[in-house]
Amino acid sequence: MMHTRYSLKTTIKYWRWIGLLRPLAGKVTALFCGSLLALVTLTSAAETTQRQVIKALYIPLADHYAAIVAYERYREQMQYADFQIEQMGNWNLLRAYFQSGEADMAYVMAPLAVDMYQRQSGFRWIGLMHRDGNALAINTLIKNQLEQFPLLRKDRKPGPELATVLKHFHEQRKVPAMVGVPHLLSTHSVVLHRYLKEHNVTMGLELGDSAAVLPVAVAPPRAPAFIKGKSNRAQPAAFEQSLPWADVVETEGFGHVAWYSKDVMPWPGGHVECIALASDRAIETKFLALKEVMEYIHRAGADIESARLSGGPAMQAIVDMVIKHIPAHTQAAIEASLDAQLQVINYRNLNVDKAGLQQIVDYAIEAGLLTSGLDIDAFADTRFNTLGDTQ
């Protein structure tokens, strides 16, 4: 075996080089470790801010336009939420789907939401979707019995004459006048009850009731067909539904808007109607994502309000977004529902409104729709209120 022999001088040079390289090696190691730590930190941050799915259930109504606009215009800007919306065909399906735990949010009429909470809590009220926004539509057979029927919709108010006509139909036919509502446990039923009560006309809840008017459940998309079908049989027909369905029957020529709910149920800023619900699980595990979605719904509501005032391309953009998701809502009906002069639905002040909900609950109990009230403070989660939006 051959051995390499070093001189003393060579050995001394070797150890000097080691001494010079040792500090440099320390610096390289520190730099490498620092880079590795930074990479780990960035990866961790990316994982922390990964968007969480927020699935929301809605019904094809003007009530839920702000959710559609938020989805179309802002979903890609959301940092925490992967916002998804899913359309339901009727309220019972929406109720069952939401309470199965398969969705994070649902937009629900106030009395129905209260009944859901009383039967199976596990969710909270985190805001409003709109204010006001429903109307009574009647067919021509009923309209022809009215001596006064203003040409302009803005002049049609909830006076006593229509209530009296409905009462007379009951007396003549010995059956209650049926009025289609989206669900018995709806704000629409509450509004109808208040209107009839103020004009001394009774509203029942079952066919056996000796009442002049009976609300019957008609899914919102089926409401125009409800009026058409009864009109074809020469029967009086009416429905109390969310916009734009009342405007659909008028703009398409087979019905007439009689009045708007804002004139029956006056409230500062507009009465409570559809409210936003979020599951307790989503609130606990997706708080930032939920809050972001609600903030963009508020922003989308402001966009609708701005567009209705400016008209033109801004308004057309809103119409196009709605029709993309709800083709049955015609351009004419959407524009009529969002008419800037009528202001029969609005998307302002979408924070939790406890007193506004209490008004709806009180009338729902009076009508027999709900058997009891609830602890609204426990039901509401005001952490989702948006600054700058007043109650």
C-alpha positions as CSV (number, residue, x, y, z in Angstrom):
1,M,0.0,0.0,0.0
2,M,1.3,3.4,-0.9
3,H,1.2,6.2,1.6
4,T,1.2,9.9,0.8
5,R,3.8,11.8,2.8
6,Y,3.3,15.4,3.8
7,S,5.8,17.8,4.9
8,L,5.4,19.8,8.1
9,K,5.0,23.0,5.9
10,T,2.2,21.4,3.9
11,T,0.4,20.3,7.0
12,I,0.5,23.8,8.5
13,K,-1.0,25.3,5.3
14,Y,-3.8,22.6,5.4
15,W,-4.8,23.5,8.9
16,R,-4.7,27.3,8.1
17,W,-7.2,26.7,5.2
18,I,-9.5,24.8,7.5
19,G,-9.4,27.7,9.9
20,L,-10.4,30.1,7.2
21,L,-13.2,28.0,5.8
22,R,-14.8,27.1,9.1
23,P,-16.5,30.5,9.6
24,L,-17.6,30.6,6.0
25,A,-19.1,27.1,6.4
26,G,-21.0,28.3,9.4
27,K,-22.4,31.2,7.3
28,V,-23.4,28.9,4.5
29,T,-25.1,26.6,6.9
30,A,-27.0,29.5,8.5
31,L,-28.1,30.8,5.1
32,F,-29.3,27.3,4.1
33,C,-31.2,26.8,7.4
34,G,-32.8,30.3,7.1
35,S,-33.9,29.6,3.5
36,L,-35.4,26.3,4.6
37,L,-37.2,27.9,7.5
38,A,-38.6,30.6,5.2
39,L,-39.9,28.0,2.8
40,V,-41.6,26.1,5.6
41,T,-43.1,29.3,6.9
42,L,-44.5,30.2,3.4
43,T,-45.8,26.7,2.9
44,S,-47.5,26.8,6.3
45,A,-49.0,30.2,5.6
46,A,-50.3,29.0,2.2
47,E,-52.0,26.1,4.0
48,T,-53.5,28.3,6.6
49,T,-55.1,30.7,4.1
50,Q,-56.3,27.9,1.8
51,R,-59.9,28.8,0.8
52,Q,-62.7,27.0,2.6
53,V,-65.8,25.9,0.8
54,I,-68.9,27.9,1.8
55,K,-72.0,26.3,0.2
56,A,-75.1,28.5,0.3
57,L,-78.7,27.4,-0.6
58,Y,-81.1,29.8,-2.2
59,I,-84.5,30.0,-4.0
60,P,-84.9,31.7,-7.4
61,L,-86.2,35.1,-6.0
62,A,-85.2,38.7,-6.1
63,D,-84.7,38.2,-2.3
64,H,-81.5,36.4,-3.1
65,Y,-80.1,38.5,-5.9
66,A,-77.3,39.8,-3.7
67,A,-75.9,36.3,-3.3
68,I,-75.9,35.8,-7.1
69,V,-74.1,39.1,-7.6
70,A,-71.6,38.3,-4.9
71,Y,-70.9,34.9,-6.5
72,E,-70.6,36.3,-10.0
73,R,-68.6,39.4,-9.3
74,Y,-66.5,38.7,-6.2
75,R,-66.0,35.0,-5.6
76,E,-62.5,35.1,-7.2
77,Q,-61.5,38.0,-5.0
78,M,-62.3,36.1,-1.8
79,Q,-59.2,35.1,0.2
80,Y,-60.8,32.8,2.7
81,A,-64.0,31.5,1.1
82,D,-64.6,29.3,-1.9
83,F,-68.1,30.6,-2.3
84,Q,-70.6,28.3,-3.9
85,I,-74.4,28.7,-4.4
86,E,-76.9,26.0,-5.1
87,Q,-80.5,26.7,-6.2
88,M,-83.3,24.8,-4.5
89,G,-86.7,24.1,-6.1
90,N,-88.8,24.8,-3.1
91,W,-88.6,25.8,0.6
92,N,-89.1,22.3,2.0
93,L,-86.2,20.9,0.0
94,L,-84.0,23.8,1.1
95,R,-85.0,23.2,4.7
96,A,-84.2,19.5,4.6
97,Y,-80.9,20.0,2.7
98,F,-79.6,22.6,5.1
99,Q,-80.6,20.8,8.2
100,S,-78.9,17.6,6.9
101,G,-75.6,19.4,7.4
102,E,-74.7,19.3,3.7
103,A,-74.6,23.1,3.4
104,D,-72.9,25.9,5.3
105,M,-75.5,28.7,4.7
106,A,-79.1,29.0,3.7
107,Y,-81.2,32.1,2.9
108,V,-84.6,31.5,4.5
109,M,-87.9,33.4,5.2
110,A,-88.0,34.6,8.7
111,P,-91.0,32.6,10.1
112,L,-89.7,29.4,8.5
113,A,-86.2,30.0,9.9
114,V,-87.7,30.5,13.4
115,D,-89.7,27.2,13.2
116,M,-86.6,25.4,12.0
117,Y,-84.6,26.8,14.9
118,Q,-87.3,25.8,17.4
119,R,-87.4,22.2,16.1
120,Q,-83.7,21.6,15.5
121,S,-81.2,24.3,16.5
122,G,-77.7,24.0,15.3
123,F,-77.4,27.2,13.3
124,R,-77.5,31.0,13.8
125,W,-78.9,34.0,12.2
126,I,-76.0,36.1,10.8
127,G,-77.7,38.8,8.6
128,L,-80.4,39.9,6.2
129,M,-80.5,39.2,2.5
130,H,-82.8,42.1,1.7
131,R,-85.7,44.2,3.1
132,D,-89.3,44.4,1.9
133,G,-89.7,42.6,-1.4
134,N,-93.0,40.8,-1.8
135,A,-96.4,41.7,-3.4
136,L,-99.9,40.6,-3.9
137,A,-100.9,39.7,-7.4
138,I,-104.5,39.2,-8.6
139,N,-106.1,37.9,-11.7
140,T,-108.4,40.0,-14.0
141,L,-111.6,38.4,-12.5
142,I,-110.7,40.0,-9.1
143,K,-109.4,43.3,-10.6
144,N,-112.7,43.8,-12.5
145,Q,-114.6,43.8,-9.2
146,L,-112.5,46.8,-8.0
147,E,-113.9,50.3,-8.7
148,Q,-110.5,51.9,-8.1
149,F,-107.4,50.4,-9.6
150,P,-104.6,52.9,-10.3
151,L,-102.8,52.6,-13.6
152,L,-99.3,53.1,-12.1
153,R,-98.1,50.4,-9.7
154,K,-96.6,53.1,-7.3
155,D,-100.2,54.3,-6.7
156,R,-101.6,50.9,-5.7
157,K,-101.9,50.7,-2.0
158,P,-103.4,48.1,0.4
159,G,-106.8,49.7,0.9
160,P,-110.0,48.0,2.1
161,E,-111.7,47.5,-1.2
162,L,-109.7,44.5,-2.3
163,A,-110.2,42.8,1.1
164,T,-113.9,43.3,0.8
165,V,-113.9,41.8,-2.7
166,L,-112.2,38.7,-1.4
167,K,-114.7,38.4,1.4
168,H,-117.6,38.7,-1.1
169,F,-116.1,35.9,-3.2
170,H,-116.1,33.7,-0.1
171,E,-119.7,34.5,0.6
172,Q,-120.9,33.9,-3.0
173,R,-118.9,30.7,-3.5
174,K,-119.0,29.2,0.0
175,V,-115.3,28.4,-0.2
176,P,-112.4,30.6,0.9
177,A,-110.6,32.7,-1.6
178,M,-107.2,30.9,-2.0
179,V,-104.1,32.9,-2.1
180,G,-100.8,31.2,-3.1
181,V,-97.9,31.8,-0.8
182,P,-94.4,30.3,-1.0
183,H,-94.8,28.4,2.2
184,L,-97.3,28.6,5.0
185,L,-94.5,29.6,7.4
186,S,-93.6,32.6,5.3
187,T,-93.3,36.3,5.8
188,H,-95.8,36.5,3.0
189,S,-98.4,34.7,5.1
190,V,-97.6,37.2,7.9
191,V,-98.1,40.2,5.6
192,L,-101.3,38.7,4.2
193,H,-102.7,38.2,7.7
194,R,-101.9,41.7,8.7
195,Y,-103.5,43.2,5.6
196,L,-106.7,41.2,6.0
197,K,-106.9,41.8,9.8
198,E,-106.6,45.5,9.4
199,H,-109.7,45.4,7.1
200,N,-111.7,43.0,9.2
201,V,-111.4,39.9,6.9
202,T,-110.4,36.6,8.4
203,M,-107.6,34.3,7.3
204,G,-107.7,30.6,8.0
205,L,-104.9,28.0,7.9
206,E,-107.0,24.9,7.0
207,L,-109.8,24.2,4.6
208,G,-112.2,23.5,7.5
209,D,-111.7,27.0,8.9
210,S,-114.7,29.3,8.3
211,A,-112.4,32.0,7.0
212,A,-112.7,34.2,4.0
213,V,-109.2,33.7,2.8
214,L,-106.9,30.6,2.9
215,P,-103.2,30.8,2.1
216,V,-102.0,27.7,0.2
217,A,-98.4,26.7,-0.5
218,V,-97.3,27.4,-4.1
219,A,-93.6,27.1,-5.0
220,P,-92.5,30.6,-6.2
221,P,-91.7,29.5,-9.8
222,R,-95.1,27.9,-10.0
223,A,-97.0,31.0,-8.9
224,P,-97.6,32.4,-12.4
225,A,-99.1,29.0,-13.5
226,F,-101.3,29.1,-10.4
227,I,-102.9,32.3,-11.5
228,K,-103.1,31.2,-15.1
229,G,-104.8,27.9,-14.2
230,K,-107.5,29.4,-12.0
231,S,-108.1,32.2,-14.6
232,N,-108.6,29.6,-17.3
233,R,-111.3,28.0,-15.1
234,A,-112.9,31.5,-14.4
235,Q,-112.0,31.3,-10.7
236,P,-110.7,34.2,-8.6
237,A,-106.9,33.8,-8.1
238,A,-104.3,35.7,-6.2
239,F,-100.8,35.0,-4.8
240,E,-98.6,36.8,-2.3
241,Q,-95.1,36.0,-3.4
242,S,-91.6,37.5,-3.5
243,L,-90.5,39.6,-6.4
244,P,-90.3,39.4,-9.3
245,W,-93.1,36.9,-9.6
246,A,-95.9,39.5,-9.2
247,D,-94.1,41.6,-11.8
248,V,-93.8,38.6,-14.1
249,V,-97.6,38.2,-14.3
250,E,-98.2,41.9,-14.9
251,T,-95.4,42.4,-17.5
252,E,-96.6,39.2,-19.3
253,G,-100.2,40.3,-19.3
254,F,-102.1,37.7,-17.2
255,G,-102.2,39.3,-13.8
256,H,-101.9,42.5,-11.9
257,V,-99.9,43.7,-8.9
258,A,-102.4,44.8,-6.2
259,W,-100.0,46.1,-3.6
260,Y,-96.5,45.8,-2.2
261,S,-95.6,44.4,1.2
262,K,-93.6,47.5,2.3
263,D,-97.0,49.4,2.5
264,V,-98.6,46.7,4.6
265,M,-95.7,46.1,7.0
266,P,-93.9,49.4,7.4
267,W,-90.6,49.4,9.2
268,P,-87.6,51.7,9.4
269,G,-85.4,50.7,6.4
270,G,-87.8,48.1,5.3
271,H,-89.4,45.0,7.0
272,V,-87.4,41.8,7.6
273,E,-88.0,39.1,5.1
274,C,-85.3,36.5,4.1
275,I,-82.5,36.1,6.5
276,A,-79.1,34.5,6.2
277,L,-78.4,31.4,8.3
278,A,-75.1,29.6,9.0
279,S,-74.6,26.3,10.7
280,D,-72.9,26.3,14.1
281,R,-70.2,24.0,12.6
282,A,-69.4,26.4,9.8
283,I,-69.3,29.3,12.3
284,E,-66.9,27.3,14.4
285,T,-64.6,26.0,11.7
286,K,-65.0,28.5,8.9
287,F,-65.6,31.8,10.7
288,L,-63.3,34.0,8.5
289,A,-64.7,32.5,5.3
290,L,-68.3,33.0,6.4
291,K,-67.6,36.6,7.5
292,E,-66.0,37.3,4.1
293,V,-69.0,36.0,2.3
294,M,-71.4,38.2,4.3
295,E,-69.2,41.2,3.7
296,Y,-69.3,40.6,-0.1
297,I,-73.1,40.1,0.1
298,H,-73.3,43.5,1.7
299,R,-71.1,44.9,-1.1
300,A,-73.2,43.1,-3.8
301,G,-76.3,44.7,-2.2
302,A,-74.7,48.1,-2.5
303,D,-73.9,47.3,-6.2
304,I,-77.5,46.5,-6.9
305,E,-78.6,49.8,-5.2
306,S,-76.1,51.8,-7.3
307,A,-77.1,50.0,-10.5
308,R,-80.8,50.6,-10.1
309,L,-80.1,54.4,-9.7
310,S,-77.7,54.7,-12.6
311,G,-79.4,52.3,-15.0
312,G,-77.7,51.6,-18.3
313,P,-74.7,49.2,-18.5
314,A,-74.5,48.9,-14.7
315,M,-78.1,47.7,-14.5
316,Q,-77.8,45.5,-17.5
317,A,-74.8,43.8,-15.8
318,I,-77.0,42.9,-12.8
319,V,-79.8,41.7,-15.1
320,D,-77.4,39.5,-17.0
321,M,-76.0,37.9,-13.8
322,V,-79.5,37.1,-12.5
323,I,-80.8,35.6,-15.8
324,K,-77.6,33.5,-16.0
325,H,-78.8,31.7,-12.8
326,I,-82.6,32.2,-13.1
327,P,-83.6,32.2,-16.8
328,A,-87.3,32.4,-15.8
329,H,-86.8,35.9,-14.4
330,T,-87.3,38.1,-17.5
331,Q,-85.5,41.3,-18.1
332,A,-88.7,43.3,-17.9
333,A,-89.7,41.6,-14.6
334,I,-86.2,42.2,-13.0
335,E,-86.2,45.8,-14.0
336,A,-89.7,46.3,-12.7
337,S,-88.8,44.7,-9.4
338,L,-85.7,46.9,-9.0
339,D,-87.4,50.1,-10.2
340,A,-85.6,53.0,-8.6
341,Q,-88.8,55.0,-8.1
342,L,-90.9,52.2,-6.6
343,Q,-88.2,51.0,-4.2
344,V,-90.3,48.0,-3.3
345,I,-87.3,45.8,-2.3
346,N,-84.0,47.0,-1.1
347,Y,-80.6,45.6,-0.2
348,R,-79.5,48.2,2.3
349,N,-78.9,47.8,6.0
350,L,-78.3,44.0,5.9
351,N,-77.1,43.6,9.5
352,V,-79.0,41.6,12.0
353,D,-82.2,43.6,13.0
354,K,-83.5,42.0,16.2
355,A,-86.5,44.4,16.6
356,G,-87.4,43.9,13.0
357,L,-87.5,40.1,13.4
358,Q,-89.5,40.5,16.6
359,Q,-92.2,42.3,14.6
360,I,-92.5,39.4,12.2
361,V,-92.5,36.8,15.0
362,D,-95.3,38.7,16.9
363,Y,-97.6,38.8,13.9
364,A,-96.8,35.2,13.0
365,I,-97.9,34.1,16.5
366,E,-101.0,36.2,16.2
367,A,-101.9,34.5,12.9
368,G,-101.3,31.1,14.4
369,L,-98.3,30.4,12.1
370,L,-96.0,30.0,15.1
371,T,-97.0,28.8,18.5
372,S,-94.3,30.6,20.5
373,G,-91.5,33.1,20.2
374,L,-87.8,32.5,20.7
375,D,-84.7,34.0,22.4
376,I,-83.6,36.3,19.5
377,D,-80.4,37.1,21.4
378,A,-79.4,33.5,21.3
379,F,-80.5,33.0,17.7
380,A,-78.6,36.0,16.4
381,D,-74.8,36.2,15.9
382,T,-74.0,39.9,15.5
383,R,-70.3,39.2,14.9
384,F,-71.1,39.1,11.2
385,N,-72.5,42.6,11.1
386,T,-70.6,44.9,8.7
387,L,-69.2,48.2,9.9
388,G,-70.9,51.2,8.2
389,D,-74.1,49.2,7.7
390,T,-76.7,50.4,10.2
391,Q,-79.4,48.3,11.7
